[in-house]
Amino acid sequence: MVIVNSKEKWDSLQKRMKTQHFIYLQMLSDIHKHPKENRVSCFYIRTMQEEYIVPVNHNEKFGTIQTIDVDDSKVCVGDMKSFIHNSMIDCDHVFGLVDLNWCHYMKTNEPYDFDKHLTTAHHHNHRLHYDKENVNDIIPLVKHGEYFSKVSMDLLDYLEDHDYYDQSILEVLSKIEDNGIQTTDGLVYSEYNPYTSTGRPSNRFGGLNFAALNKKDGSRKQFISRFDKGVLVEFDYDAYHPRLIGDKVEYEFPNGSVHQHLADTYGLSYDDGKALTFKYLYGGITHEIINNPFFSKVDKYVQKLWNTWKGNKIIKSDIYNREISRKNLSDMNPNKLFNYMIQLMETENNMAVLEQLLPTIEDNRSKLVLYNYDAFLFDFDISEGLDYLNNVKKILEQDGKYPTRVSMGSNYHEMKDITEKFK
């Protein structure tokens, strides 16, 4: 491995990076900070012929390293979101960007365990200096190199079929993270984890579980607008899962409330009917409901999924053709498989609509700051007016297929329903 410790070595490496495909792995300085607020301690390059490690903010650095352009190179990274937030390469000009962790996940349904290759020096310093900043800057460069070399050799095995894997979810989630969320104590960043068993991203960072913020204990009050004249606005899909499933099984819901429609088919009140709908969807369809017009179609879909799973040992998701394999998931049953598919439908439909939405609002001051399963929270600059919100609502609803409820508030706890203002 070449330690780049002189300008001559650095100039030589830059020339290689502009003409060759390579693996790029980086070590951020601080083990606690979000990548957006962090800095690069050192990075590693693996070409077909050589391995290099380059100190940037590390104690062994030889000079100042500037952000570099790689015009014609395909870059393979270990973590695309971290790379986009903070890297030494100008990612806007990368010819092709491949996330090796995503390739690993697509084949195994599990994230790659980067920590398993941390050396004794890493563990010792992380434990001894847990409360200090930029600990990775003092760990010997050769130890970082030892770690990088093992990681890159492992991940090479998952590169072969990368062209078949859609990575758009990583780009979408990084854009949301990049916007940050304003709190009463300053701007904070969330960190989405798409490497879950069902494909539905979790979202936590810095001790906060952004995907499960309590609506009743006041913990949401800390989230406010960053603008002097701003509010938080949330768009929440109405009866999202029943509508997604209805679309899949070709059941046409009438205009109006889906939950009321299904409650009417049971002969129950709205609240009792809604509870029963979720019981059947997530707990399993029973004989007493098998002849219901909606659930009879759902039951046929569940059985079709299960027969495909048993026969082919694999099923594919609806939008991105993600393969879910029996070898990666044990203890499966028809209803559990159906619930996996519901969550995949939800996630993939959300990513598809956000791919459409985000480019249309990227030049606005108002920002999408939190995505949470069936809801989207915006930090809204009031000066941008109702046209901005109408545009967001129109795109999210996909020509009225998935209606949203809209709420607004000065903080995330005290939100009032304003859906009627859009009619």
Long-range contacts (C-beta under 8 A, 24 or more apart in sequence): 1-50, 1-51, 1-52, 1-53, 1-145, 1-149, 2-50, 2-51, 2-52, 2-53, 3-52, 3-53, 3-55, 3-60, 3-141, 3-142, 3-145, 4-52, 4-53, 4-54, 4-55, 4-62, 5-55, 5-60, 5-62, 6-62, 7-62, 7-63, 10-54, 10-62, 10-63, 10-65, 13-45, 13-52, 13-54, 14-68, 16-45, 16-47, 16-50, 17-45, 17-68, 17-70, 17-73, 18-69, 18-70, 18-71, 18-72, 18-73, 19-72, 19-73, 20-47, 20-48, 20-73, 21-47, 21-48, 21-73, 21-74, 21-75, 21-76, 22-46, 22-47, 22-73, 22-75, 22-76, 23-75, 23-76, 23-77, 23-100, 23-152, 23-155, 23-156, 24-75, 24-76, 24-77, 24-83, 24-87, 24-89, 25-77, 25-78, 25-148, 25-151, 25-152, 26-78, 26-82, 26-83, 26-87, 26-88, 27-136, 27-144, 27-147, 27-148, 28-82, 28-86, 28-136, 29-57, 29-58, 29-133, 29-134, 29-135, 29-136, 29-137, 30-133, 30-134, 30-135, 30-136, 31-126, 31-130, 31-135, 31-136, 32-206, 34-85, 34-177, 34-189, 34-191, 34-205, 34-206, 35-81, 35-82, 35-85, 35-86, 36-85, 36-86, 36-177, 36-178, 36-180, 36-189, 37-189, 38-85, 38-86, 39-86, 39-134, 40-86, 40-87, 40-88, 41-134, 41-136, 41-137, 41-144, 42-136, 42-141, 42-144, 43-87, 43-88, 44-144, 44-145, 44-148, 44-149, 44-152, 46-148, 46-149, 46-152, 51-145, 51-148, 51-149, 51-152, 53-141, 53-144, 53-145, 53-148, 54-88, 55-141, 56-88, 57-134, 57-137, 58-136, 58-137, 58-141, 58-144, 59-137, 59-138, 60-140, 60-141, 69-93, 70-94, 70-95, 71-95, 74-98, 76-100, 76-155, 76-159, 76-162, 78-112, 78-114, 78-151, 78-155, 80-167, 80-170, 80-171, 80-174, 81-170, 81-173, 81-174, 81-177, 81-191, 81-192, 84-171, 84-174, 84-178, 85-174, 85-177, 85-178, 97-167, 98-159, 98-162, 98-167, 99-167, 99-170, 100-155, 100-156, 100-158, 100-159, 100-162, 101-155, 101-195, 102-165, 102-167, 102-170, 103-155, 103-158, 103-159, 103-161, 103-162, 103-165, 104-155, 104-158, 105-194, 105-195, 106-158, 106-161, 106-165, 106-322, 106-323, 107-158, 107-161, 108-328, 109-197, 109-324, 109-325, 109-328, 109-329, 110-195, 110-328, 111-193, 111-195, 112-154, 112-155, 112-158, 114-151, 117-147, 117-150, 117-151, 117-154, 118-147, 119-143, 119-146, 119-147, 122-147, 166-320, 166-321, 166-322, 168-320, 168-351, 168-355, 169-194, 169-201, 169-320, 169-347, 169-351, 170-194, 172-351, 172-354, 172-355, 172-358, 173-201, 173-371, 175-358, 175-362, 175-368, 176-354, 176-368, 176-369, 176-370, 176-371, 179-367, 179-368, 179-369, 179-379, 180-369, 181-210, 181-223, 181-369, 181-370, 181-379, 182-223, 182-224, 182-225, 182-226, 182-369, 182-379, 183-222, 183-223, 183-224, 184-221, 184-222, 184-224, 185-222, 187-226, 190-370, 192-371, 197-329, 197-340, 198-339, 198-340, 198-343, 198-344, 199-317, 199-322, 199-340, 199-343, 199-344, 199-347, 199-348, 200-343, 200-344, 200-346, 200-347, 200-373, 201-347, 201-371, 203-370, 203-371, 203-372, 210-370, 210-372, 211-372, 211-373, 213-412, 215-413, 218-413, 219-413, 220-411, 220-412, 220-413, 221-411, 221-412, 221-413, 221-414, 222-411, 222-412, 223-411, 223-412, 223-413, 224-410, 224-411, 224-412, 225-379, 225-380, 225-381, 225-410, 226-379, 227-365, 227-379, 227-380, 227-381, 227-382, 229-381, 229-382, 229-383, 230-366, 230-379, 230-380, 230-381, 230-382, 231-380, 231-382, 231-408, 231-409, 231-410, 232-377, 232-378, 232-379, 232-380, 232-408, 232-409, 232-410, 232-411, 232-412, 232-415, 233-377, 233-378, 233-380, 233-389, 233-406, 233-407, 233-408, 234-375, 234-376, 234-377, 234-378, 234-406, 234-407, 234-408, 234-415, 235-375, 235-376, 235-378, 235-392, 235-393, 235-396, 235-404, 235-405, 235-406, 236-374, 236-375, 236-376, 236-404, 236-405, 236-406, 236-407, 237-374, 237-375, 237-396, 237-402, 237-403, 237-404, 238-402, 238-403, 238-404, 238-405, 240-346, 240-374, 240-402, 241-281, 241-342, 241-346, 241-374, 242-277, 242-281, 242-294, 243-401, 243-402, 244-342, 244-345, 244-346, 244-349, 244-402, 245-281, 245-298, 245-301, 245-342, 245-345, 246-294, 247-401, 248-301, 248-318, 248-345, 249-297, 249-298, 249-300, 249-301, 250-297, 251-293, 251-294, 251-297, 251-298, 262-294, 265-292, 265-293, 265-294, 266-292, 281-342, 282-335, 282-339, 283-335, 284-335, 285-335, 301-338, 302-334, 302-335, 302-337, 302-338, 303-334, 305-334, 305-337, 305-338, 305-341, 306-334, 306-337, 309-337, 315-341, 317-341, 317-344, 317-345, 317-348, 318-344, 318-345, 318-348, 319-348, 319-349, 319-351, 319-352, 320-348, 320-351, 322-348, 346-373, 346-374, 349-402, 353-395, 353-396, 353-398, 356-395, 357-392, 357-395, 357-396, 360-391, 360-395, 361-388, 361-391, 361-392, 364-388, 377-412, 380-408, 389-422, 390-422, 393-422
